[in-house]
């Protein structure tokens, strides 16, 4: 066992009682996320473009760094002293997509592509992070560092989702939302391609590991609520269509809920002024 492997094994050995839904760890994570969201939105809602992009960059670095740590922990078996990549944990689920979208925000100046990326973070990505925070269910395990990584990652989805919405509050329109749809469809198409290519590669090597990006691979089932009921009842193509449309509806609901809250806040402010 070399130095790096000893570090990974040591981190993996830091165990905790698996947190439960609405337990102390879950509640503290929610409170911390809420506090960070409020602070960033108050102090940086009118930030300069460069400052906003730095926030995106720092968040991206945190997400990627923690994800690399997670991948190393899952890939190294300290007891057997061997490396074995766990394909089920490949970082390309809906909640992993901020790692691929944030660079468009961090490194691009104001343009339609960046607006689309920010709209995606405020709708689809925000919805994914919020769903995990409301009902984490099976995301918690006994490895402490993985639990912290999970909450930080999904918490940043919520923080950035709300922050980018407020930052772009003057640009909000249905056309703005369509930019998010563009990103989502592109990411979903890539998930379809990956599911087929990697599955074929694993089968060719006699490997029966699960590779199910976005949880809609025709070669595996899904554990997502409601969709897990629909999946066995329809052909794979129909299921993917239902999946995509369903998430679009959820993201649109999030978008108009935020727009509604924004209008309500404006009404309350005007009432106080008058």
N, C-alpha and C positions, 0 to 999 in steps of 0.2 A: 504494500500500500504506500503510494508516494504521498508527498506533502498535500497536493491538491485533493487527492482522494480522502486523506485524513480529515481535511476541512469539511468536505461534503458529508462524510460519514458523521462527523461531529454535529453538523447542523441538522442532519436527518435524525440524529439521536435525541434531539431536544423535543421531548414529547409533552403532551398536555391531554387532559380529558377532552374528548371530542366535544366541542361546543354544540349546544342545542339551539333550535329556533327560539328566539326571544330570550335567550339566556344572557348572562352578564356580558360575555364577550361580544355577542351580537348587538346588544343594546349600546354598549360603549362604542362600538364601531359606527353605529348609526348616529350617535350624538357627535362623535368626532367629525364624521362626514358632513353633518349639518353645520357644525361650527366653521369648518374650513370653507364650505360653500358660501355661507353668509359673509365671512371675512373677505374672500376674494371678490365677491360681487360688489361689496361696499367700497373696497379700496381700489379696485381695478376696473370698474365698469366703464370708466372713461379713459382708460389707459392708452398711451400712445401705441401705434401699431407694433413698434419694436418690442415694447414691454409685453404686449399680448402674445407675440410670437415666442418670447422667452419663456413665458408661462407654459406654452404648448411644448416647447423643447424640453424644459425641465421635467414636465409630466411624462413625456415620451421616454426620456432617459430612465426615469424611475420605473416605468412599466417594463421596459425592455430588460433592464438590469435584474429586476425581480423575476422576470420570466426565464431568463437564462439560468438563474439560480434554481428555479423550479425544475427546469428541464434536466439540469445536472443531477439534482436530487432523485428525480424519477428514473434516471438512466443508470445510476450507479448502485449496485447492491453491495453494501459494505460487509455483509455477512458472508456472501459467496465470493467477495473480492473480484467482481466482474462487471463489465459494462454491458448493458442491454437496453437499447432505446425502446421506449414505450410509445408505440405509434398512436395509441388512443389519446395520448396527451399532446399530440402535435398542436402547436399554437395557431390554429386557424379556425376558431369558432366565432360566433357572432361577437362574443365579448372580447375576443382577441383582436378584432379588427382595428381598434383604436391605434394599435402599434403600427399599422400599415397606413392609417389615415392621417395621424398627427403630423408626419413629416410634410404633408401638403400644406398644413397650417403653419408649421414652424419655419419652413424655408421659403415659402412663397409670399410675395407681396399681394396686396389687395387685387383680386381677380375673381372671375366666375368659378374657376375650379376650387379656389380656396373657400369661397362662399359655400360651395356644394359640400366640401369636406366639413366645414363648421356646422352646416345644417344637418349633416349625417350624425355628427357627434351629439347634437342637441335633440335628436329624435331616436333613430335606431339604436345608437350606442347607449344613449341615456336610458332608453327603455330596458335594454339588456342589463345594465348595471342596477337599475331600480328593482327589476324583478328578482335579482339575486339578493339584494339588501332586504326586500320585503319578506322573502321566503327562501333563505339560503339552502334549506333542506339537506341535500347530499354533498354540498361543496365543502363542508367541514370534515377534517380528518384528525387523527391524533398527532400529526406532525405540526408543531407550533408555527414554524416559519412559513409553511404552506398556507396556514390559516391567515397569518398576517398578510402574506402576498395576495391572497384572494380578496380580502377586505380592502386593501390599499388599491388594488387594480380596479375593482368594481366601484369603489368609492370615488376614484378619479373619474370614472365614466360619468358619475352623477355630478360631481363638482364641475367638470369641464362642460358637460352638457348644458347645465344651467348658465354657467358663465358665458359661453359662446352665444347662447340665446340672448342674454342681456346685452352683451357687447354688440351684437348685430340687431338690436331692437328696432332700428330705423329701417332695416332692409326687409322686414318680415312680410311675406306674401306667399301665395300658393306657388308661385314660380320659384321662390326661394326654397320651398319644401321639395319641389321636383328635383332640385340638385341633389338632395339627400337620397332620393329614389335612384338616381343615376349611379351613385356610389354603391348603394345596396345591391342593385342588380349586377353591377360589375363584380362585386365581391362574391355574390352568390354563384355567378357563372364560373368564377375561378374555383369555388368550392366543388362544384359539379365535376370540373375537369380533374382536380386533385383527387377526388374520391375514386374516379375511374382509373386514373393512371397508377396511383399508389396501390389501390386494391389489386390491380392486375399484376403489379410488380411483386407484391407480397405473396400472392397465390403462386406465381411462377417460382418463387423460392421456397414454397411449402410452408409459408408462414400464415397462420390463421389469426393473427392479431387484428383487433378492431381498428379501422381507420374510418371515421365517420364525421367529416367536417360539416359544420352547420347542423349536424344531426338529421340530415335528410338523404344519406346514402341509400340507394336501393338494395345494397348488400347487407345492411344492418337495420335494426329497429331504431326507435327513438324513445327517450324517456321523458320528453317534454310534455307538460300537462296539456290535455285536450288533443294535441297532435299525436300522442301515443295511442289514442283511441282510434283516430282517423287512419293512421298509417296502414294497419293490416286490412283495411276495408277497401282501399282504392289502389289502382296501379301506381307505380313509382313516379311516373311523369305527372300524374294528377296530384299526387301528394306534394311534390315539389312546388307545383303551381299554387296549391292551397297554402303551403308554407309561406311562399313569397307574398301572396296577396294578404294573408293574415298578418304578417309583420308590417306590411305597408299600411294596413288599416290601423294597427296599433300605433305605429309611428305618427300617422296623421292625427290620431286622437291625442297623442302627446303634444304635437305641434299646436293644435287648436286649443288645448287645455292651457298651454303656456301663453298663447295669444290672449285667451280669455282672462287669465290672471293679470297679464300686463294691462289690459283695458280696465279691469276692476281697480287696480292700483291707481291708474290715471284718474279715474272717476272720483276715487276717495281723496286724492290730492287736490283736485279741482274743487271738491266740496269744501275742503278745509280752507282753501284760499278764498273762496267766496263767502 
